[in-house]
């Protein structure tokens, strides 16, 4: 009977021990669960912080970095901000965000180029129509100038023609910037005519002074005439616009080792270093030209120069200052674009400044081979050329003088005049350096000529009252100078220089 209580006590003790073991294990499980909960809470807090940081980076990317990166495509001087958290820069997240910026810039540049090309194509078509209308207007003004002799009307037509020529220049420049051809094909022309043709296209042409130091006959090949005239016109336009109206712009034409240089100096305010670098980059023509880079409203002069210099292998430099405090622009025309014209057969335009160079003096004739030059009889005399025959009234006066002094030889019962030969070589007469004619003087002279022609026509007898002897009418318009096509007298450098209100008048 005693064994039963012992067993019960043992079972109770065993149960108590089991309960203590289970309680301890439960406590350990609870502690482990508490630690895990704490870890989960810490991880959740860390995740929330990372999510907030990532959200902030994305917001910063969208609000600051992407717009700056898109703006940097157009304006290279803009800086793109870095990540919001500096520690993100070298992380995978930072590199991924940088890749986003690169992709945005590439796409923006591609779309910008595509849109700009479409805009240039549209403007190119519009300017083609405008140029055609302006050329038709130019022809109409030319016909009016030929038809009417009133000096006041002629002066008004000249002013209208000059305004039309300025509008035509602007349309031509816009077309060149948009990739169109220069629009005109020229003959070989004197280089000084190309310069004065570009000068004639400007409103302030009277402020331009041209010094011609080229050899007589220096000319341009046909495909380089119009580009040179456009470039000179745009450089002169910049010089006139950015200098005081009471100052002059000086143009010098000089020979250099590799061709000819046209130097333009103004007395304006000059340019800052940034403006100078940008201008040089534009005139070099190395970078693609977009309309959105030219400002609002777009300034197309330097961009057109860049197109032409790249297309026709010319060189323009605007990186130096002029001695007058402004800007010096230098256009260099290579030797491969130069040719030569005989100034006697095809002289430059009457309004072009004459060259300051004089032809080299003629060398004495060398003694003939086999002559006894060492006999002591002196040098062989140089033959004196006979004077060139005169023309018109001078020829008649020369012949009559020769007949009066030398008599007349009689052959077959008819007197024959003998031309008097000079006893000595004529002394060269120093050529008079005349200043270039002003357009006002040329217009006044033309008006006086037209007035005199009208007066002579009104004083002439009626052709209907004259006997019909088969003699053509001398005073009529059909045989007068109106039938002469003024386009044949134009300088090859600039088609309307013979009638427009520029320096060519």
C-alpha positions as CSV (number, residue, x, y, z in Angstrom):
1,X,0.0,0.0,0.0
2,X,2.9,2.3,0.5
3,X,4.0,2.0,-3.1
4,X,1.0,3.8,-4.5
5,X,1.6,7.2,-2.8
6,X,5.3,7.0,-3.8
7,X,4.3,6.5,-7.3
8,X,1.9,9.4,-7.2
9,X,4.5,11.6,-5.7
10,X,7.0,10.6,-8.4
11,X,4.4,11.2,-11.1
12,X,3.6,14.6,-9.6
13,X,7.3,15.5,-9.4
14,X,7.7,14.3,-13.0
15,X,4.8,16.4,-14.1
16,X,6.1,19.4,-12.3
17,X,9.5,19.0,-14.0
18,X,7.7,18.7,-17.3
19,X,5.7,21.8,-16.7
20,X,8.8,23.7,-15.8
21,X,10.5,22.5,-19.0
22,X,7.5,23.4,-21.1
23,X,7.3,26.8,-19.4
24,X,11.0,27.5,-20.1
25,X,10.6,26.4,-23.7
26,X,7.6,28.7,-24.0
27,X,9.5,31.6,-22.6
28,X,12.3,31.0,-25.0
29,X,9.8,30.8,-27.9
30,X,8.3,34.1,-26.8
31,X,11.6,35.8,-26.6
32,X,12.6,34.5,-30.0
33,X,9.3,35.7,-31.4
34,X,9.9,39.1,-29.8
35,X,13.3,39.3,-31.4
36,X,11.9,38.4,-34.7
37,X,9.2,40.9,-34.4
38,X,11.8,43.5,-33.6
39,X,13.9,42.5,-36.6
40,X,10.8,42.7,-38.8
41,X,10.0,46.1,-37.5
42,X,13.6,47.3,-38.1
43,X,13.6,45.9,-41.6
44,X,10.2,47.5,-42.3
45,X,11.5,50.8,-41.0
46,X,14.6,50.4,-43.2
47,X,12.5,49.5,-46.2
48,X,10.3,52.5,-45.6
49,X,13.4,54.7,-45.4
50,X,14.8,53.2,-48.6
51,X,11.4,53.6,-50.4
52,X,11.2,57.3,-49.3
53,X,14.8,57.9,-50.4
54,X,14.1,56.2,-53.8
55,X,10.9,58.2,-54.2
56,X,12.8,61.4,-53.4
57,X,15.5,60.5,-56.0
58,X,12.8,59.8,-58.6
59,X,11.0,63.0,-57.8
60,X,14.4,64.9,-58.0
61,X,15.1,63.2,-61.3
62,X,11.8,64.2,-62.8
63,X,11.7,67.7,-61.4
64,X,15.4,68.8,-61.7
65,X,17.7,66.5,-63.5
66,X,15.7,65.5,-66.6
67,X,14.7,69.2,-67.5
68,X,18.4,70.2,-67.0
69,X,19.6,67.3,-69.1
70,X,17.1,68.3,-71.9
71,X,18.2,71.9,-71.7
72,X,21.8,70.9,-71.9
73,X,21.1,69.5,-75.4
74,X,20.5,73.1,-76.5
75,X,22.6,75.0,-74.1
76,X,25.9,73.3,-73.4
77,X,26.8,75.6,-70.6
78,X,24.0,74.4,-68.3
79,X,24.9,72.0,-65.5
80,X,22.9,68.9,-64.7
81,X,22.3,68.4,-60.9
82,X,23.6,65.2,-59.3
83,X,21.6,62.8,-57.1
84,X,19.7,64.1,-54.1
85,X,21.7,61.8,-51.8
86,X,25.5,62.0,-52.6
87,X,26.0,58.4,-51.5
88,X,23.7,57.2,-54.3
89,X,26.1,58.3,-57.0
90,X,28.2,55.1,-57.1
91,X,25.4,52.7,-56.4
92,X,23.5,50.7,-58.9
93,X,20.6,53.0,-58.4
94,X,22.7,56.1,-59.2
95,X,24.1,54.4,-62.3
96,X,20.6,53.5,-63.4
97,X,19.4,57.1,-63.0
98,X,22.4,58.4,-65.0
99,X,21.5,56.0,-67.8
100,X,18.0,57.5,-67.8
101,X,19.5,60.9,-68.3
102,X,21.6,59.8,-71.2
103,X,18.6,58.1,-72.9
104,X,16.6,61.3,-72.4
105,X,19.3,63.5,-74.0
106,X,19.7,61.2,-76.9
107,X,16.0,61.1,-77.7
108,X,15.6,64.8,-77.2
109,X,18.5,65.5,-79.6
110,X,17.0,63.1,-82.2
111,X,13.6,64.6,-82.0
112,X,14.9,68.1,-82.1
113,X,16.9,67.4,-85.2
114,X,13.9,65.8,-86.9
115,X,11.6,68.7,-86.0
116,X,14.1,71.3,-87.1
117,X,14.6,69.5,-90.5
118,X,10.9,69.7,-91.1
119,X,10.9,73.4,-90.2
120,X,13.8,74.0,-92.5
121,X,12.0,72.2,-95.4
122,X,8.9,74.3,-94.9
123,X,10.9,77.5,-94.7
124,X,12.9,76.5,-97.8
125,X,9.7,76.1,-99.8
126,X,8.3,79.4,-98.6
127,X,11.4,81.4,-99.3
128,X,11.6,79.9,-102.8
129,X,8.1,81.4,-103.5
130,X,9.1,84.7,-102.0
131,X,12.3,84.8,-104.1
132,X,10.4,84.2,-107.3
133,X,8.0,87.0,-106.5
134,X,10.8,89.4,-105.7
135,X,12.6,88.5,-108.9
136,X,9.4,89.2,-110.8
137,X,9.1,92.6,-109.0
138,X,12.7,93.3,-109.9
139,X,12.0,92.7,-113.6
140,X,8.9,94.9,-113.4
141,X,10.9,97.8,-111.9
142,X,13.6,97.4,-114.5
143,X,11.0,97.7,-117.3
144,X,9.7,100.9,-115.7
145,X,13.2,102.3,-115.5
146,X,13.6,101.7,-119.2
147,X,10.2,103.0,-120.2
148,X,10.1,106.4,-118.3
149,X,12.6,109.2,-118.6
150,X,11.3,111.4,-115.7
151,X,14.3,112.0,-113.3
152,X,12.1,112.1,-110.2
153,X,10.3,108.9,-111.2
154,X,13.7,107.3,-112.0
155,X,14.9,108.2,-108.5
156,X,11.8,106.7,-106.9
157,X,12.2,103.5,-108.9
158,X,15.8,103.2,-107.9
159,X,14.8,103.5,-104.2
160,X,12.1,100.9,-104.7
161,X,14.5,98.6,-106.4
162,X,17.0,98.9,-103.6
163,X,14.3,98.1,-101.0
164,X,13.3,95.1,-103.1
165,X,17.0,94.0,-103.3
166,X,17.3,94.1,-99.5
167,X,14.2,91.9,-99.2
168,X,15.6,89.6,-101.7
169,X,18.8,89.3,-99.8
170,X,17.0,88.4,-96.6
171,X,15.0,85.7,-98.4
172,X,18.2,84.4,-100.0
173,X,20.0,84.2,-96.7
174,X,17.1,82.3,-95.1
175,X,17.0,79.9,-98.0
176,X,20.8,79.3,-97.7
177,X,20.5,78.6,-94.0
178,X,17.8,76.0,-94.7
179,X,20.0,74.2,-97.1
180,X,18.9,75.7,-100.5
181,X,21.2,76.6,-103.3
182,X,22.4,80.2,-103.6
183,X,19.9,80.7,-106.3
184,X,21.9,82.5,-109.0
185,X,24.6,81.3,-111.4
186,X,27.1,83.9,-112.4
187,X,29.9,84.3,-115.0
188,X,33.5,84.8,-114.1
189,X,33.7,88.3,-112.5
190,X,36.2,90.6,-111.1
191,X,36.6,90.1,-107.4
192,X,36.1,93.8,-106.7
193,X,32.8,93.6,-108.5
194,X,31.7,90.8,-106.2
195,X,32.6,93.0,-103.2
196,X,30.8,96.1,-104.4
197,X,27.8,93.9,-105.4
198,X,27.5,92.7,-101.8
199,X,27.9,96.3,-100.7
200,X,25.1,97.4,-103.0
201,X,22.6,95.1,-101.2
202,X,22.7,97.0,-97.9
203,X,20.9,100.1,-96.7
204,X,24.0,101.7,-95.3
205,X,26.2,101.1,-98.4
206,X,27.4,104.8,-98.4
207,X,29.2,104.1,-95.1
208,X,31.4,101.5,-96.7
209,X,34.9,102.4,-98.0
210,X,36.6,99.9,-100.2
211,X,40.4,99.9,-100.8
212,X,41.4,97.8,-103.8
213,X,45.0,96.6,-103.6
214,X,44.5,93.7,-106.0
215,X,46.3,93.1,-109.3
216,X,44.2,94.2,-112.3
217,X,42.2,91.4,-113.6
218,X,41.9,89.4,-110.4
219,X,38.6,87.5,-110.8
220,X,36.5,84.7,-109.3
221,X,35.5,81.5,-110.9
222,X,31.8,81.4,-111.8
223,X,30.5,79.2,-109.0
224,X,32.2,81.4,-106.3
225,X,30.9,84.8,-107.4
226,X,27.5,84.7,-105.7
227,X,28.8,83.0,-102.4
228,X,31.5,85.7,-102.0
229,X,28.9,88.4,-102.6
230,X,26.6,87.0,-100.0
231,X,29.3,86.5,-97.4
232,X,30.6,90.1,-97.9
233,X,27.1,91.4,-97.7
234,X,26.4,89.6,-94.4
235,X,29.7,90.6,-92.9
236,X,29.2,94.2,-93.9
237,X,25.6,94.1,-92.6
238,X,26.9,93.0,-89.1
239,X,29.6,95.7,-89.2
240,X,27.0,98.4,-90.1
241,X,24.5,97.3,-87.6
242,X,26.9,97.1,-84.6
243,X,28.7,100.4,-85.2
244,X,27.6,104.0,-84.8
245,X,25.9,105.6,-87.8
246,X,28.5,108.3,-88.1
247,X,31.4,105.8,-88.5
248,X,32.7,104.1,-91.6
249,X,33.4,100.5,-92.4
250,X,36.7,99.9,-94.1
251,X,37.2,97.1,-96.6
252,X,40.6,96.1,-97.9
253,X,41.3,93.7,-100.7
254,X,44.8,92.2,-100.5
255,X,46.8,89.4,-102.1
256,X,48.1,86.7,-99.8
257,X,50.2,83.6,-100.3
258,X,47.2,81.2,-100.7
259,X,44.8,83.5,-102.5
260,X,43.0,86.8,-101.7
261,X,41.8,88.2,-98.4
262,X,38.8,90.6,-98.0
263,X,39.3,92.4,-94.6
264,X,36.4,94.3,-93.0
265,X,37.1,96.6,-90.1
266,X,34.4,98.4,-88.1
267,X,34.4,100.8,-85.2
268,X,31.6,99.2,-83.2
269,X,31.5,97.9,-79.6
270,X,33.2,94.6,-80.4
271,X,32.3,91.2,-78.9
272,X,32.8,89.4,-75.7
273,X,34.9,86.3,-75.6
274,X,31.8,84.1,-75.5
275,X,30.2,85.9,-78.4
276,X,33.4,85.7,-80.3
277,X,33.7,82.0,-79.8
278,X,30.1,81.4,-80.8
279,X,30.4,83.6,-83.9
280,X,33.6,81.8,-84.9
281,X,31.9,78.4,-84.5
282,X,29.0,79.6,-86.7
283,X,31.1,81.0,-89.5
284,X,33.3,77.9,-89.5
285,X,30.4,75.7,-90.5
286,X,31.6,72.6,-88.7
287,X,28.5,72.1,-86.5
288,X,25.1,71.4,-87.8
289,X,22.9,74.5,-88.0
290,X,19.5,74.4,-86.3
291,X,16.9,77.1,-86.5
292,X,16.3,76.9,-82.7
293,X,20.0,77.8,-82.1
294,X,19.6,81.2,-83.9
295,X,17.5,83.0,-81.4
296,X,14.1,84.6,-81.6
297,X,13.9,86.2,-84.0
298,X,16.5,84.1,-85.7
299,X,19.8,85.8,-86.7
300,X,20.8,84.0,-89.9
301,X,23.7,86.0,-91.2
302,X,26.6,84.1,-89.5
303,X,24.8,80.8,-90.0
304,X,24.5,81.5,-93.8
305,X,28.2,82.3,-93.9
306,X,28.9,79.0,-92.2
307,X,26.8,77.1,-94.8
308,X,28.6,78.8,-97.7
309,X,32.1,78.5,-96.3
310,X,31.7,74.8,-95.8
311,X,30.0,74.3,-99.2
312,X,32.4,76.4,-101.3
313,X,35.7,75.8,-99.4
314,X,36.0,79.4,-98.2
315,X,37.5,80.6,-94.9
316,X,36.1,83.4,-92.6
317,X,37.7,84.5,-89.3
318,X,36.0,86.9,-86.8
319,X,38.2,86.1,-83.8
320,X,40.3,89.3,-83.8
321,X,39.6,93.0,-83.1
322,X,39.9,95.8,-85.6
323,X,42.3,98.7,-85.1
324,X,39.3,100.9,-84.6
325,X,38.0,99.1,-81.5
326,X,35.4,97.0,-83.2
327,X,35.5,93.6,-85.0
328,X,37.8,92.5,-87.8
329,X,36.3,90.0,-90.2
330,X,38.5,88.3,-92.8
331,X,37.3,86.4,-95.8
332,X,40.0,84.3,-97.5
333,X,39.4,83.1,-101.0
334,X,41.7,80.3,-102.0
335,X,43.8,80.3,-105.1
336,X,41.6,77.5,-106.6
337,X,38.6,79.8,-106.6
338,X,40.5,82.6,-108.4
339,X,40.9,83.3,-112.1
340,X,42.0,86.2,-114.3
341,X,40.1,88.4,-116.7
342,X,41.6,90.8,-119.2
343,X,40.8,94.3,-117.7
344,X,40.9,95.8,-121.2
345,X,38.5,93.4,-122.8
346,X,36.2,93.1,-119.8
347,X,36.9,95.9,-117.3
348,X,35.3,96.0,-113.8
349,X,32.2,98.0,-113.2
350,X,32.5,101.8,-113.4
351,X,31.5,102.2,-109.8
352,X,34.2,99.7,-108.5
353,X,37.2,101.3,-106.9
354,X,40.3,101.3,-109.0
355,X,43.2,99.3,-107.9
356,X,46.2,101.0,-106.3
357,X,48.6,98.7,-108.1
358,X,50.3,99.9,-111.2
359,X,51.4,97.6,-114.0
360,X,55.1,96.7,-113.9
361,X,57.3,98.9,-116.2
362,X,58.2,97.4,-119.5
363,X,61.7,95.9,-119.6
364,X,64.1,97.0,-122.4
365,X,64.4,94.6,-125.3
366,X,67.3,92.2,-125.1
367,X,69.9,92.4,-127.9
368,X,69.3,90.1,-130.8
369,X,71.4,86.9,-130.8
370,X,74.5,87.3,-132.9
371,X,74.8,91.1,-132.5
372,X,78.2,92.5,-131.8
373,X,77.5,93.7,-128.3
374,X,81.2,93.9,-127.4
375,X,82.4,96.0,-130.4
376,X,82.3,99.2,-128.4
377,X,79.6,100.8,-130.6
378,X,77.2,101.2,-127.6
379,X,74.1,99.3,-126.7
380,X,71.5,98.4,-129.3
381,X,68.8,101.1,-129.4
382,X,65.4,100.0,-128.3
383,X,62.8,100.4,-131.0
384,X,60.2,102.9,-130.2
385,X,56.7,101.7,-130.8
386,X,54.4,103.8,-132.9
387,X,51.6,105.5,-131.0
388,X,48.3,103.7,-131.1
389,X,45.8,105.1,-133.6
390,X,43.2,107.4,-132.1
391,X,39.5,107.0,-132.5
392,X,36.8,109.3,-133.6
393,X,37.5,113.0,-133.5
394,X,41.0,112.5,-132.3
395,X,41.8,110.3,-135.3
396,X,40.6,112.9,-137.7
397,X,42.6,115.6,-135.9
398,X,45.7,113.5,-136.0
399,X,45.4,112.7,-139.7
400,X,44.6,116.3,-140.7
401,X,47.6,117.5,-138.7
402,X,49.9,115.0,-140.4
403,X,48.6,116.1,-143.8
404,X,49.2,119.7,-142.9
405,X,52.7,119.3,-141.7
406,X,54.0,116.5,-144.0
407,X,52.0,117.1,-147.1
408,X,50.0,114.5,-149.0
409,X,51.4,112.0,-151.5
410,X,49.7,111.7,-154.8
411,X,49.0,108.3,-156.2
412,X,46.9,107.8,-159.4
413,X,46.0,111.4,-159.3
414,X,44.4,111.1,-155.8
415,X,46.0,112.5,-152.6
416,X,47.0,110.0,-149.9
417,X,47.4,111.0,-146.3
418,X,50.4,109.8,-144.5
419,X,50.2,109.1,-140.8
420,X,52.8,111.0,-138.8
421,X,55.1,108.9,-136.7
422,X,56.4,110.0,-133.4
423,X,60.1,110.8,-133.1
424,X,60.3,109.7,-129.5
425,X,58.3,107.5,-127.3
426,X,55.4,109.2,-125.6
427,X,55.9,110.0,-122.0
428,X,53.6,108.0,-119.8
429,X,51.0,110.1,-118.1
430,X,50.4,109.4,-114.5
431,X,47.0,107.9,-114.1
432,X,44.6,110.1,-112.1
433,X,43.2,108.4,-109.0
434,X,39.6,109.3,-109.0
435,X,37.4,108.8,-105.9
436,X,34.6,106.3,-106.5
437,X,31.4,107.9,-107.8
438,X,28.6,108.3,-105.3
439,X,25.3,106.7,-106.2
440,X,23.6,110.1,-106.0
441,X,26.0,111.5,-108.7
442,X,25.3,108.5,-110.9
443,X,21.6,108.9,-110.5
444,X,21.7,112.6,-111.2
445,X,23.8,112.0,-114.4
446,X,21.4,109.3,-115.5
447,X,18.5,111.7,-114.9
448,X,20.1,114.4,-116.8
449,X,20.8,112.0,-119.7
450,X,17.2,110.9,-119.7
451,X,15.9,114.5,-119.6
452,X,18.2,115.5,-122.5
453,X,17.0,112.5,-124.5
454,X,13.4,113.5,-123.9
455,X,14.1,117.1,-125.0
456,X,15.9,115.9,-128.2
457,X,13.0,113.6,-129.0
458,X,10.4,116.4,-128.5
459,X,12.5,118.8,-130.7
460,X,13.0,116.2,-133.5
461,X,10.6,116.6,-136.6
462,X,7.7,114.2,-137.0
463,X,8.9,111.0,-138.8
464,X,5.6,111.0,-140.7
465,X,6.5,114.3,-142.4
466,X,9.9,113.0,-143.6
467,X,10.3,111.5,-147.1
468,X,10.4,107.7,-147.0
469,X,13.9,107.2,-148.4
470,X,14.6,104.0,-146.7
471,X,16.7,105.6,-144.0
472,X,16.0,104.2,-140.5
473,X,14.6,106.7,-138.0
474,X,17.4,108.1,-135.7
475,X,15.4,109.6,-132.9
476,X,12.8,106.8,-132.3
477,X,12.8,104.6,-129.4
478,X,13.1,101.5,-131.5
479,X,16.7,102.3,-132.4
480,X,17.6,104.1,-129.2
481,X,19.4,102.8,-126.1
482,X,16.1,101.4,-124.8
483,X,16.6,98.3,-126.9
484,X,19.8,97.6,-125.0
485,X,19.4,94.8,-122.5
486,X,20.9,96.2,-119.2
487,X,21.4,92.6,-118.0
488,X,24.3,92.4,-120.5
489,X,26.1,95.2,-118.8
490,X,25.7,93.8,-115.3
491,X,28.6,93.0,-113.2
492,X,28.9,89.2,-112.8
493,X,29.2,89.6,-109.1
494,X,25.7,91.0,-108.6
495,X,22.9,91.0,-111.2
496,X,21.0,94.1,-110.2
497,X,24.1,96.3,-109.6
498,X,23.5,98.4,-112.8
499,X,20.1,99.7,-111.7
500,X,19.7,99.3,-108.0
501,X,20.3,101.9,-105.3
502,X,23.6,100.5,-104.1
503,X,27.2,101.4,-104.5
504,X,27.2,100.2,-108.1
505,X,25.2,103.2,-109.1
